[in-house]
Amino acid sequence: MTTATLTRQATVNPPATFGQTVARLRRRRGLSQVVCAQLVGRSETWLAKVEHDRIPVDRLSVLRDLARVLGVDLAVLIEVAA
């Protein structure tokens, strides 16, 4: 691949943020923000802030709860959060 091709690909598909990843996984599971937040034991406002990357999720216990509710391996969220 040429440098121009790599640059074009990076522009078309920028890496997803942690919040974007959580929102995508939540929608894939068919969960509303309200239901997802309740299953994680948090408020809808908290989840909205996470999905818009306004607050970080830096506690392993919360990452574990999110992973369980979203149906993904904990490592997936840890990798994106890092």
PDB file with SEQRES, HELIX, SHEET and CRYST1 records, atoms N, CA, C and O in Angstrom:
SEQRES   1 A   82  MET THR THR ALA THR LEU THR ARG GLN ALA THR VAL ASN          
SEQRES   2 A   82  PRO PRO ALA THR PHE GLY GLN THR VAL ALA ARG LEU ARG          
SEQRES   3 A   82  ARG ARG ARG GLY LEU SER GLN VAL VAL CYS ALA GLN LEU          
SEQRES   4 A   82  VAL GLY ARG SER GLU THR TRP LEU ALA LYS VAL GLU HIS          
SEQRES   5 A   82  ASP ARG ILE PRO VAL ASP ARG LEU SER VAL LEU ARG ASP          
SEQRES   6 A   82  LEU ALA ARG VAL LEU GLY VAL ASP LEU ALA VAL LEU ILE          
SEQRES   7 A   82  GLU VAL ALA ALA                                              
HELIX    1 AA1 THR A    3  VAL A   12  1                                  10    
HELIX    2 AA2 PHE A   18  ARG A   28  1                                  11    
HELIX    3 AA3 GLN A   33  VAL A   40  1                                   8    
HELIX    4 AA4 GLU A   44  GLU A   51  1                                   8    
HELIX    5 AA5 LEU A   60  LEU A   70  1                                  11    
HELIX    6 AA6 LEU A   74  ALA A   81  1                                   8    
CRYST1    1.000    1.000    1.000  90.00  90.00  90.00 P 1           1          
ATOM      1  N   MET A   1       0.827  -1.180   0.000  1.00  0.00           N  
ATOM      2  CA  MET A   1       0.000   0.000   0.000  1.00  0.00           C  
ATOM      3  C   MET A   1       0.873   1.244   0.000  1.00  0.00           C  
ATOM      4  O   MET A   1       1.947   1.285   0.601  1.00  0.00           O  
ATOM      5  N   THR A   2       0.386   2.228  -0.676  1.00  0.00           N  
ATOM      6  CA  THR A   2       1.131   3.478  -0.706  1.00  0.00           C  
ATOM      7  C   THR A   2       0.746   4.338   0.494  1.00  0.00           C  
ATOM      8  O   THR A   2      -0.255   4.081   1.164  1.00  0.00           O  
ATOM      9  N   THR A   3       1.543   5.345   0.749  1.00  0.00           N  
ATOM     10  CA  THR A   3       1.254   6.265   1.841  1.00  0.00           C  
ATOM     11  C   THR A   3      -0.069   6.977   1.599  1.00  0.00           C  
ATOM     12  O   THR A   3      -0.838   7.191   2.537  1.00  0.00           O  
ATOM     13  N   ALA A   4      -0.342   7.347   0.345  1.00  0.00           N  
ATOM     14  CA  ALA A   4      -1.594   8.029   0.024  1.00  0.00           C  
ATOM     15  C   ALA A   4      -2.792   7.137   0.330  1.00  0.00           C  
ATOM     16  O   ALA A   4      -3.814   7.620   0.818  1.00  0.00           O  
ATOM     17  N   THR A   5      -2.675   5.840   0.048  1.00  0.00           N  
ATOM     18  CA  THR A   5      -3.767   4.907   0.328  1.00  0.00           C  
ATOM     19  C   THR A   5      -3.999   4.798   1.827  1.00  0.00           C  
ATOM     20  O   THR A   5      -5.144   4.811   2.280  1.00  0.00           O  
ATOM     21  N   LEU A   6      -2.925   4.690   2.598  1.00  0.00           N  
ATOM     22  CA  LEU A   6      -3.048   4.596   4.046  1.00  0.00           C  
ATOM     23  C   LEU A   6      -3.658   5.864   4.627  1.00  0.00           C  
ATOM     24  O   LEU A   6      -4.493   5.792   5.529  1.00  0.00           O  
ATOM     25  N   THR A   7      -3.252   7.018   4.124  1.00  0.00           N  
ATOM     26  CA  THR A   7      -3.799   8.287   4.597  1.00  0.00           C  
ATOM     27  C   THR A   7      -5.285   8.378   4.272  1.00  0.00           C  
ATOM     28  O   THR A   7      -6.081   8.800   5.111  1.00  0.00           O  
ATOM     29  N   ARG A   8      -5.658   7.986   3.068  1.00  0.00           N  
ATOM     30  CA  ARG A   8      -7.051   8.034   2.660  1.00  0.00           C  
ATOM     31  C   ARG A   8      -7.894   7.093   3.540  1.00  0.00           C  
ATOM     32  O   ARG A   8      -8.999   7.454   3.946  1.00  0.00           O  
ATOM     33  N   GLN A   9      -7.383   5.907   3.830  1.00  0.00           N  
ATOM     34  CA  GLN A   9      -8.112   4.961   4.668  1.00  0.00           C  
ATOM     35  C   GLN A   9      -8.284   5.501   6.081  1.00  0.00           C  
ATOM     36  O   GLN A   9      -9.353   5.350   6.672  1.00  0.00           O  
ATOM     37  N   ALA A  10      -7.258   6.120   6.623  1.00  0.00           N  
ATOM     38  CA  ALA A  10      -7.339   6.675   7.975  1.00  0.00           C  
ATOM     39  C   ALA A  10      -8.357   7.805   8.027  1.00  0.00           C  
ATOM     40  O   ALA A  10      -9.030   7.982   9.043  1.00  0.00           O  
ATOM     41  N   THR A  11      -8.479   8.566   6.958  1.00  0.00           N  
ATOM     42  CA  THR A  11      -9.435   9.660   6.913  1.00  0.00           C  
ATOM     43  C   THR A  11     -10.860   9.127   6.803  1.00  0.00           C  
ATOM     44  O   THR A  11     -11.776   9.658   7.430  1.00  0.00           O  
ATOM     45  N   VAL A  12     -11.041   8.088   6.015  1.00  0.00           N  
ATOM     46  CA  VAL A  12     -12.367   7.514   5.808  1.00  0.00           C  
ATOM     47  C   VAL A  12     -12.840   6.768   7.049  1.00  0.00           C  
ATOM     48  O   VAL A  12     -14.006   6.876   7.429  1.00  0.00           O  
ATOM     49  N   ASN A  13     -11.958   6.021   7.677  1.00  0.00           N  
ATOM     50  CA  ASN A  13     -12.300   5.207   8.845  1.00  0.00           C  
ATOM     51  C   ASN A  13     -11.415   5.561  10.031  1.00  0.00           C  
ATOM     52  O   ASN A  13     -10.524   4.787  10.380  1.00  0.00           O  
ATOM     53  N   PRO A  14     -11.638   6.718  10.661  1.00  0.00           N  
ATOM     54  CA  PRO A  14     -10.807   7.044  11.813  1.00  0.00           C  
ATOM     55  C   PRO A  14     -11.084   6.065  12.950  1.00  0.00           C  
ATOM     56  O   PRO A  14     -12.180   5.510  13.027  1.00  0.00           O  
ATOM     57  N   PRO A  15     -10.116   5.845  13.827  1.00  0.00           N  
ATOM     58  CA  PRO A  15     -10.334   4.920  14.940  1.00  0.00           C  
ATOM     59  C   PRO A  15     -11.504   5.392  15.803  1.00  0.00           C  
ATOM     60  O   PRO A  15     -11.664   6.587  16.053  1.00  0.00           O  
ATOM     61  N   ALA A  16     -12.299   4.454  16.245  1.00  0.00           N  
ATOM     62  CA  ALA A  16     -13.449   4.777  17.090  1.00  0.00           C  
ATOM     63  C   ALA A  16     -12.959   5.109  18.497  1.00  0.00           C  
ATOM     64  O   ALA A  16     -12.019   4.494  19.001  1.00  0.00           O  
ATOM     65  N   THR A  17     -13.606   6.083  19.119  1.00  0.00           N  
ATOM     66  CA  THR A  17     -13.300   6.407  20.508  1.00  0.00           C  
ATOM     67  C   THR A  17     -13.962   5.376  21.406  1.00  0.00           C  
ATOM     68  O   THR A  17     -14.749   4.550  20.944  1.00  0.00           O  
ATOM     69  N   PHE A  18     -13.639   5.429  22.687  1.00  0.00           N  
ATOM     70  CA  PHE A  18     -14.261   4.517  23.638  1.00  0.00           C  
ATOM     71  C   PHE A  18     -15.777   4.707  23.641  1.00  0.00           C  
ATOM     72  O   PHE A  18     -16.530   3.734  23.588  1.00  0.00           O  
ATOM     73  N   GLY A  19     -16.217   5.952  23.701  1.00  0.00           N  
ATOM     74  CA  GLY A  19     -17.644   6.237  23.730  1.00  0.00           C  
ATOM     75  C   GLY A  19     -18.362   5.765  22.485  1.00  0.00           C  
ATOM     76  O   GLY A  19     -19.455   5.206  22.572  1.00  0.00           O  
ATOM     77  N   GLN A  20     -17.758   5.986  21.323  1.00  0.00           N  
ATOM     78  CA  GLN A  20     -18.358   5.528  20.071  1.00  0.00           C  
ATOM     79  C   GLN A  20     -18.480   4.014  20.053  1.00  0.00           C  
ATOM     80  O   GLN A  20     -19.466   3.467  19.560  1.00  0.00           O  
ATOM     81  N   THR A  21     -17.474   3.343  20.594  1.00  0.00           N  
ATOM     82  CA  THR A  21     -17.490   1.885  20.648  1.00  0.00           C  
ATOM     83  C   THR A  21     -18.611   1.389  21.553  1.00  0.00           C  
ATOM     84  O   THR A  21     -19.335   0.459  21.199  1.00  0.00           O  
ATOM     85  N   VAL A  22     -18.753   2.009  22.716  1.00  0.00           N  
ATOM     86  CA  VAL A  22     -19.825   1.622  23.645  1.00  0.00           C  
ATOM     87  C   VAL A  22     -21.187   1.831  22.989  1.00  0.00           C  
ATOM     88  O   VAL A  22     -22.055   0.961  23.069  1.00  0.00           O  
ATOM     89  N   ALA A  23     -21.376   2.976  22.343  1.00  0.00           N  
ATOM     90  CA  ALA A  23     -22.663   3.273  21.689  1.00  0.00           C  
ATOM     91  C   ALA A  23     -22.960   2.256  20.585  1.00  0.00           C  
ATOM     92  O   ALA A  23     -24.088   1.779  20.460  1.00  0.00           O  
ATOM     93  N   ARG A  24     -21.944   1.928  19.787  1.00  0.00           N  
ATOM     94  CA  ARG A  24     -22.132   0.961  18.695  1.00  0.00           C  
ATOM     95  C   ARG A  24     -22.503  -0.412  19.249  1.00  0.00           C  
ATOM     96  O   ARG A  24     -23.422  -1.062  18.750  1.00  0.00           O  
ATOM     97  N   LEU A  25     -21.789  -0.847  20.278  1.00  0.00           N  
ATOM     98  CA  LEU A  25     -22.071  -2.153  20.870  1.00  0.00           C  
ATOM     99  C   LEU A  25     -23.451  -2.183  21.525  1.00  0.00           C  
ATOM    100  O   LEU A  25     -24.159  -3.187  21.452  1.00  0.00           O  
ATOM    101  N   ARG A  26     -23.826  -1.080  22.160  1.00  0.00           N  
ATOM    102  CA  ARG A  26     -25.147  -1.000  22.786  1.00  0.00           C  
ATOM    103  C   ARG A  26     -26.251  -1.121  21.737  1.00  0.00           C  
ATOM    104  O   ARG A  26     -27.213  -1.869  21.911  1.00  0.00           O  
ATOM    105  N   ARG A  27     -26.094  -0.375  20.651  1.00  0.00           N  
ATOM    106  CA  ARG A  27     -27.105  -0.435  19.581  1.00  0.00           C  
ATOM    107  C   ARG A  27     -27.145  -1.823  18.954  1.00  0.00           C  
ATOM    108  O   ARG A  27     -28.218  -2.324  18.616  1.00  0.00           O  
ATOM    109  N   ARG A  28     -25.978  -2.443  18.798  1.00  0.00           N  
ATOM    110  CA  ARG A  28     -25.933  -3.796  18.223  1.00  0.00           C  
ATOM    111  C   ARG A  28     -26.725  -4.781  19.080  1.00  0.00           C  
ATOM    112  O   ARG A  28     -27.351  -5.703  18.557  1.00  0.00           O  
ATOM    113  N   ARG A  29     -26.694  -4.583  20.390  1.00  0.00           N  
ATOM    114  CA  ARG A  29     -27.464  -5.453  21.296  1.00  0.00           C  
ATOM    115  C   ARG A  29     -28.941  -5.071  21.347  1.00  0.00           C  
ATOM    116  O   ARG A  29     -29.743  -5.778  21.958  1.00  0.00           O  
ATOM    117  N   GLY A  30     -29.306  -3.957  20.711  1.00  0.00           N  
ATOM    118  CA  GLY A  30     -30.696  -3.520  20.696  1.00  0.00           C  
ATOM    119  C   GLY A  30     -31.138  -2.879  21.994  1.00  0.00           C  
ATOM    120  O   GLY A  30     -32.325  -2.888  22.322  1.00  0.00           O  
ATOM    121  N   LEU A  31     -30.185  -2.318  22.739  1.00  0.00           N  
ATOM    122  CA  LEU A  31     -30.492  -1.713  24.032  1.00  0.00           C  
ATOM    123  C   LEU A  31     -30.606  -0.198  23.911  1.00  0.00           C  
ATOM    124  O   LEU A  31     -29.820   0.437  23.207  1.00  0.00           O  
ATOM    125  N   SER A  32     -31.572   0.367  24.590  1.00  0.00           N  
ATOM    126  CA  SER A  32     -31.649   1.824  24.694  1.00  0.00           C  
ATOM    127  C   SER A  32     -30.626   2.272  25.736  1.00  0.00           C  
ATOM    128  O   SER A  32     -30.104   1.459  26.499  1.00  0.00           O  
ATOM    129  N   GLN A  33     -30.348   3.570  25.756  1.00  0.00           N  
ATOM    130  CA  GLN A  33     -29.443   4.080  26.784  1.00  0.00           C  
ATOM    131  C   GLN A  33     -30.019   3.840  28.174  1.00  0.00           C  
ATOM    132  O   GLN A  33     -29.286   3.509  29.106  1.00  0.00           O  
ATOM    133  N   VAL A  34     -31.324   4.005  28.311  1.00  0.00           N  
ATOM    134  CA  VAL A  34     -31.972   3.828  29.608  1.00  0.00           C  
ATOM    135  C   VAL A  34     -31.778   2.406  30.118  1.00  0.00           C  
ATOM    136  O   VAL A  34     -31.355   2.199  31.255  1.00  0.00           O  
ATOM    137  N   VAL A  35     -32.086   1.436  29.280  1.00  0.00           N  
ATOM    138  CA  VAL A  35     -31.988   0.029  29.685  1.00  0.00           C  
ATOM    139  C   VAL A  35     -30.533  -0.360  29.940  1.00  0.00           C  
ATOM    140  O   VAL A  35     -30.228  -1.003  30.945  1.00  0.00           O  
ATOM    141  N   CYS A  36     -29.651   0.021  29.048  1.00  0.00           N  
ATOM    142  CA  CYS A  36     -28.238  -0.310  29.215  1.00  0.00           C  
ATOM    143  C   CYS A  36     -27.701   0.272  30.521  1.00  0.00           C  
ATOM    144  O   CYS A  36     -27.028  -0.420  31.285  1.00  0.00           O  
ATOM    145  N   ALA A  37     -27.999   1.534  30.772  1.00  0.00           N  
ATOM    146  CA  ALA A  37     -27.527   2.183  31.999  1.00  0.00           C  
ATOM    147  C   ALA A  37     -28.068   1.464  33.237  1.00  0.00           C  
ATOM    148  O   ALA A  37     -27.335   1.250  34.203  1.00  0.00           O  
ATOM    149  N   GLN A  38     -29.340   1.096  33.208  1.00  0.00           N  
ATOM    150  CA  GLN A  38     -29.933   0.389  34.345  1.00  0.00           C  
ATOM    151  C   GLN A  38     -29.239  -0.947  34.582  1.00  0.00           C  
ATOM    152  O   GLN A  38     -28.985  -1.324  35.726  1.00  0.00           O  
ATOM    153  N   LEU A  39     -28.932  -1.665  33.500  1.00  0.00           N  
ATOM    154  CA  LEU A  39     -28.266  -2.962  33.634  1.00  0.00           C  
ATOM    155  C   LEU A  39     -26.853  -2.836  34.186  1.00  0.00           C  
ATOM    156  O   LEU A  39     -26.341  -3.754  34.827  1.00  0.00           O  
ATOM    157  N   VAL A  40     -26.226  -1.682  33.929  1.00  0.00           N  
ATOM    158  CA  VAL A  40     -24.873  -1.432  34.440  1.00  0.00           C  
ATOM    159  C   VAL A  40     -24.937  -0.845  35.851  1.00  0.00           C  
ATOM    160  O   VAL A  40     -23.929  -0.803  36.557  1.00  0.00           O  
ATOM    161  N   GLY A  41     -26.118  -0.395  36.254  1.00  0.00           N  
ATOM    162  CA  GLY A  41     -26.263   0.193  37.578  1.00  0.00           C  
ATOM    163  C   GLY A  41     -25.898   1.664  37.605  1.00  0.00           C  
ATOM    164  O   GLY A  41     -25.478   2.187  38.638  1.00  0.00           O  
ATOM    165  N   ARG A  42     -26.057   2.330  36.477  1.00  0.00           N  
ATOM    166  CA  ARG A  42     -25.731   3.756  36.355  1.00  0.00           C  
ATOM    167  C   ARG A  42     -26.924   4.506  35.788  1.00  0.00           C  
ATOM    168  O   ARG A  42     -27.933   3.901  35.425  1.00  0.00           O  
ATOM    169  N   SER A  43     -26.805   5.816  35.715  1.00  0.00           N  
ATOM    170  CA  SER A  43     -27.892   6.627  35.177  1.00  0.00           C  
ATOM    171  C   SER A  43     -27.762   6.768  33.668  1.00  0.00           C  
ATOM    172  O   SER A  43     -26.693   6.562  33.094  1.00  0.00           O  
ATOM    173  N   GLU A  44     -28.877   7.123  33.041  1.00  0.00           N  
ATOM    174  CA  GLU A  44     -28.859   7.383  31.596  1.00  0.00           C  
ATOM    175  C   GLU A  44     -27.939   8.557  31.286  1.00  0.00           C  
ATOM    176  O   GLU A  44     -27.251   8.552  30.266  1.00  0.00           O  
ATOM    177  N   THR A  45     -27.921   9.554  32.147  1.00  0.00           N  
ATOM    178  CA  THR A  45     -27.043  10.716  31.957  1.00  0.00           C  
ATOM    179  C   THR A  45     -25.581  10.289  31.954  1.00  0.00           C  
ATOM    180  O   THR A  45     -24.794  10.757  31.131  1.00  0.00           O  
ATOM    181  N   TRP A  46     -25.220   9.404  32.873  1.00  0.00           N  
ATOM    182  CA  TRP A  46     -23.846   8.903  32.935  1.00  0.00           C  
ATOM    183  C   TRP A  46     -23.479   8.214  31.629  1.00  0.00           C  
ATOM    184  O   TRP A  46     -22.416   8.474  31.067  1.00  0.00           O  
ATOM    185  N   LEU A  47     -24.354   7.336  31.144  1.00  0.00           N  
ATOM    186  CA  LEU A  47     -24.066   6.600  29.915  1.00  0.00           C  
ATOM    187  C   LEU A  47     -23.948   7.549  28.724  1.00  0.00           C  
ATOM    188  O   LEU A  47     -23.076   7.370  27.874  1.00  0.00           O  
ATOM    189  N   ALA A  48     -24.811   8.545  28.659  1.00  0.00           N  
ATOM    190  CA  ALA A  48     -24.742   9.520  27.572  1.00  0.00           C  
ATOM    191  C   ALA A  48     -23.405  10.245  27.594  1.00  0.00           C  
ATOM    192  O   ALA A  48     -22.807  10.475  26.542  1.00  0.00           O  
ATOM    193  N   LYS A  49     -22.930  10.607  28.780  1.00  0.00           N  
ATOM    194  CA  LYS A  49     -21.630  11.279  28.900  1.00  0.00           C  
ATOM    195  C   LYS A  49     -20.495  10.350  28.471  1.00  0.00           C  
ATOM    196  O   LYS A  49     -19.548  10.789  27.818  1.00  0.00           O  
ATOM    197  N   VAL A  50     -20.586   9.082  28.832  1.00  0.00           N  
ATOM    198  CA  VAL A  50     -19.567   8.107  28.410  1.00  0.00           C  
ATOM    199  C   VAL A  50     -19.573   7.985  26.890  1.00  0.00           C  
ATOM    200  O   VAL A  50     -18.517   8.031  26.259  1.00  0.00           O  
ATOM    201  N   GLU A  51     -20.752   7.831  26.304  1.00  0.00           N  
ATOM    202  CA  GLU A  51     -20.850   7.640  24.856  1.00  0.00           C  
ATOM    203  C   GLU A  51     -20.404   8.862  24.067  1.00  0.00           C  
ATOM    204  O   GLU A  51     -20.013   8.740  22.906  1.00  0.00           O  
ATOM    205  N   HIS A  52     -20.456  10.036  24.684  1.00  0.00           N  
ATOM    206  CA  HIS A  52     -19.986  11.251  24.015  1.00  0.00           C  
ATOM    207  C   HIS A  52     -18.567  11.631  24.463  1.00  0.00           C  
ATOM    208  O   HIS A  52     -18.096  12.738  24.201  1.00  0.00           O  
ATOM    209  N   ASP A  53     -17.898  10.692  25.144  1.00  0.00           N  
ATOM    210  CA  ASP A  53     -16.507  10.868  25.585  1.00  0.00           C  
ATOM    211  C   ASP A  53     -16.320  12.096  26.465  1.00  0.00           C  
ATOM    212  O   ASP A  53     -15.276  12.747  26.422  1.00  0.00           O  
ATOM    213  N   ARG A  54     -17.337  12.407  27.262  1.00  0.00           N  
ATOM    214  CA  ARG A  54     -17.235  13.540  28.178  1.00  0.00           C  
ATOM    215  C   ARG A  54     -16.691  13.125  29.537  1.00  0.00           C  
ATOM    216  O   ARG A  54     -16.158  13.953  30.276  1.00  0.00           O  
ATOM    217  N   ILE A  55     -16.825  11.833  29.870  1.00  0.00           N  
ATOM    218  CA  ILE A  55     -16.234  11.308  31.099  1.00  0.00           C  
ATOM    219  C   ILE A  55     -15.589   9.963  30.783  1.00  0.00           C  
ATOM    220  O   ILE A  55     -16.097   9.212  29.950  1.00  0.00           O  
ATOM    221  N   PRO A  56     -14.479   9.656  31.438  1.00  0.00           N  
ATOM    222  CA  PRO A  56     -13.823   8.365  31.199  1.00  0.00           C  
ATOM    223  C   PRO A  56     -14.419   7.265  32.087  1.00  0.00           C  
ATOM    224  O   PRO A  56     -15.027   7.535  33.122  1.00  0.00           O  
ATOM    225  N   VAL A  57     -14.227   6.051  31.656  1.00  0.00           N  
ATOM    226  CA  VAL A  57     -14.560   4.900  32.493  1.00  0.00           C  
ATOM    227  C   VAL A  57     -13.224   4.288  32.874  1.00  0.00           C  
ATOM    228  O   VAL A  57     -12.595   3.585  32.083  1.00  0.00           O  
ATOM    229  N   ASP A  58     -12.804   4.569  34.097  1.00  0.00           N  
ATOM    230  CA  ASP A  58     -11.464   4.152  34.503  1.00  0.00           C  
ATOM    231  C   ASP A  58     -11.458   3.150  35.661  1.00  0.00           C  
ATOM    232  O   ASP A  58     -10.412   2.875  36.249  1.00  0.00           O  
ATOM    233  N   ARG A  59     -12.630   2.612  35.980  1.00  0.00           N  
ATOM    234  CA  ARG A  59     -12.701   1.591  37.018  1.00  0.00           C  
ATOM    235  C   ARG A  59     -12.941   0.232  36.368  1.00  0.00           C  
ATOM    236  O   ARG A  59     -13.848   0.072  35.552  1.00  0.00           O  
ATOM    237  N   LEU A  60     -12.132  -0.722  36.735  1.00  0.00           N  
ATOM    238  CA  LEU A  60     -12.243  -2.066  36.172  1.00  0.00           C  
ATOM    239  C   LEU A  60     -13.617  -2.670  36.437  1.00  0.00           C  
ATOM    240  O   LEU A  60     -14.166  -3.358  35.577  1.00  0.00           O  
ATOM    241  N   SER A  61     -14.173  -2.423  37.606  1.00  0.00           N  
ATOM    242  CA  SER A  61     -15.484  -2.993  37.928  1.00  0.00           C  
ATOM    243  C   SER A  61     -16.566  -2.458  36.984  1.00  0.00           C  
ATOM    244  O   SER A  61     -17.471  -3.201  36.602  1.00  0.00           O  
ATOM    245  N   VAL A  62     -16.484  -1.191  36.607  1.00  0.00           N  
ATOM    246  CA  VAL A  62     -17.470  -0.609  35.694  1.00  0.00           C  
ATOM    247  C   VAL A  62     -17.239  -1.139  34.283  1.00  0.00           C  
ATOM    248  O   VAL A  62     -18.197  -1.440  33.572  1.00  0.00           O  
ATOM    249  N   LEU A  63     -15.967  -1.257  33.867  1.00  0.00           N  
ATOM    250  CA  LEU A  63     -15.662  -1.836  32.559  1.00  0.00           C  
ATOM    251  C   LEU A  63     -16.193  -3.264  32.485  1.00  0.00           C  
ATOM    252  O   LEU A  63     -16.736  -3.674  31.459  1.00  0.00           O  
ATOM    253  N   ARG A  64     -16.037  -4.018  33.567  1.00  0.00           N  
ATOM    254  CA  ARG A  64     -16.519  -5.403  33.612  1.00  0.00           C  
ATOM    255  C   ARG A  64     -18.042  -5.443  33.467  1.00  0.00           C  
ATOM    256  O   ARG A  64     -18.575  -6.278  32.737  1.00  0.00           O  
ATOM    257  N   ASP A  65     -18.738  -4.547  34.159  1.00  0.00           N  
ATOM    258  CA  ASP A  65     -20.202  -4.499  34.058  1.00  0.00           C  
ATOM    259  C   ASP A  65     -20.639  -4.125  32.645  1.00  0.00           C  
ATOM    260  O   ASP A  65     -21.567  -4.723  32.100  1.00  0.00           O  
ATOM    261  N   LEU A  66     -19.974  -3.141  32.056  1.00  0.00           N  
ATOM    262  CA  LEU A  66     -20.296  -2.745  30.682  1.00  0.00           C  
ATOM    263  C   LEU A  66     -20.078  -3.896  29.713  1.00  0.00           C  
ATOM    264  O   LEU A  66     -20.918  -4.157  28.852  1.00  0.00           O  
ATOM    265  N   ALA A  67     -18.955  -4.581  29.852  1.00  0.00           N  
ATOM    266  CA  ALA A  67     -18.646  -5.702  28.961  1.00  0.00           C  
ATOM    267  C   ALA A  67     -19.720  -6.783  29.070  1.00  0.00           C  
ATOM    268  O   ALA A  67     -20.151  -7.339  28.060  1.00  0.00           O  
ATOM    269  N   ARG A  68     -20.147  -7.078  30.285  1.00  0.00           N  
ATOM    270  CA  ARG A  68     -21.191  -8.093  30.505  1.00  0.00           C  
ATOM    271  C   ARG A  68     -22.483  -7.684  29.815  1.00  0.00           C  
ATOM    272  O   ARG A  68     -23.089  -8.486  29.104  1.00  0.00           O  
ATOM    273  N   VAL A  69     -22.903  -6.455  30.020  1.00  0.00           N  
ATOM    274  CA  VAL A  69     -24.165  -5.973  29.445  1.00  0.00           C  
ATOM    275  C   VAL A  69     -24.080  -5.888  27.925  1.00  0.00           C  
ATOM    276  O   VAL A  69     -25.049  -6.188  27.228  1.00  0.00           O  
ATOM    277  N   LEU A  70     -22.922  -5.481  27.412  1.00  0.00           N  
ATOM    278  CA  LEU A  70     -22.760  -5.327  25.966  1.00  0.00           C  
ATOM    279  C   LEU A  70     -22.439  -6.639  25.255  1.00  0.00           C  
ATOM    280  O   LEU A  70     -22.432  -6.699  24.026  1.00  0.00           O  
ATOM    281  N   GLY A  71     -22.175  -7.684  26.031  1.00  0.00           N  
ATOM    282  CA  GLY A  71     -21.927  -8.996  25.444  1.00  0.00           C  
ATOM    283  C   GLY A  71     -20.585  -9.117  24.755  1.00  0.00           C  
ATOM    284  O   GLY A  71     -20.456  -9.808  23.744  1.00  0.00           O  
ATOM    285  N   VAL A  72     -19.575  -8.438  25.308  1.00  0.00           N  
ATOM    286  CA  VAL A  72     -18.229  -8.527  24.733  1.00  0.00           C  
ATOM    287  C   VAL A  72     -17.239  -8.936  25.812  1.00  0.00           C  
ATOM    288  O   VAL A  72     -17.519  -8.830  27.006  1.00  0.00           O  
ATOM    289  N   ASP A  73     -16.109  -9.393  25.384  1.00  0.00           N  
ATOM    290  CA  ASP A  73     -15.039  -9.740  26.302  1.00  0.00           C  
ATOM    291  C   ASP A  73     -14.508  -8.458  26.944  1.00  0.00           C  
ATOM    292  O   ASP A  73     -14.418  -7.421  26.287  1.00  0.00           O  
ATOM    293  N   LEU A  74     -14.165  -8.532  28.201  1.00  0.00           N  
ATOM    294  CA  LEU A  74     -13.634  -7.381  28.925  1.00  0.00           C  
ATOM    295  C   LEU A  74     -12.421  -6.784  28.215  1.00  0.00           C  
ATOM    296  O   LEU A  74     -12.236  -5.566  28.219  1.00  0.00           O  
ATOM    297  N   ALA A  75     -11.604  -7.625  27.612  1.00  0.00           N  
ATOM    298  CA  ALA A  75     -10.392  -7.161  26.919  1.00  0.00           C  
ATOM    299  C   ALA A  75     -10.720  -6.189  25.799  1.00  0.00           C  
ATOM    300  O   ALA A  75      -9.931  -5.287  25.515  1.00  0.00           O  
ATOM    301  N   VAL A  76     -11.862  -6.357  25.163  1.00  0.00           N  
ATOM    302  CA  VAL A  76     -12.266  -5.448  24.072  1.00  0.00           C  
ATOM    303  C   VAL A  76     -12.398  -4.030  24.599  1.00  0.00           C  
ATOM    304  O   VAL A  76     -11.882  -3.092  23.991  1.00  0.00           O  
ATOM    305  N   LEU A  77     -13.080  -3.861  25.719  1.00  0.00           N  
ATOM    306  CA  LEU A  77     -13.274  -2.522  26.272  1.00  0.00           C  
ATOM    307  C   LEU A  77     -11.984  -1.966  26.860  1.00  0.00           C  
ATOM    308  O   LEU A  77     -11.716  -0.770  26.744  1.00  0.00           O  
ATOM    309  N   ILE A  78     -11.192  -2.810  27.482  1.00  0.00           N  
ATOM    310  CA  ILE A  78      -9.920  -2.345  28.040  1.00  0.00           C  
ATOM    311  C   ILE A  78      -9.014  -1.832  26.923  1.00  0.00           C  
ATOM    312  O   ILE A  78      -8.362  -0.800  27.079  1.00  0.00           O  
ATOM    313  N   GLU A  79      -8.973  -2.536  25.813  1.00  0.00           N  
ATOM    314  CA  GLU A  79      -8.133  -2.125  24.691  1.00  0.00           C  
ATOM    315  C   GLU A  79      -8.570  -0.776  24.136  1.00  0.00           C  
ATOM    316  O   GLU A  79      -7.729   0.070  23.831  1.00  0.00           O  
ATOM    317  N   VAL A  80      -9.867  -0.568  24.005  1.00  0.00           N  
ATOM    318  CA  VAL A  80     -10.378   0.694  23.454  1.00  0.00           C  
ATOM    319  C   VAL A  80     -10.214   1.815  24.472  1.00  0.00           C  
ATOM    320  O   VAL A  80      -9.979   2.962  24.090  1.00  0.00           O  
ATOM    321  N   ALA A  81     -10.334   1.502  25.767  1.00  0.00           N  
ATOM    322  CA  ALA A  81     -10.234   2.521  26.812  1.00  0.00           C  
ATOM    323  C   ALA A  81      -8.800   3.013  26.977  1.00  0.00           C  
ATOM    324  O   ALA A  81      -8.574   4.134  27.432  1.00  0.00           O  
ATOM    325  N   ALA A  82      -7.849   2.189  26.615  1.00  0.00           N  
ATOM    326  CA  ALA A  82      -6.430   2.553  26.841  1.00  0.00           C  
ATOM    327  C   ALA A  82      -5.958   3.648  25.939  1.00  0.00           C  
ATOM    328  O   ALA A  82      -4.798   4.054  26.015  1.00  0.00           O  
TER     329      ALA A  82                                                      
END                                                                             
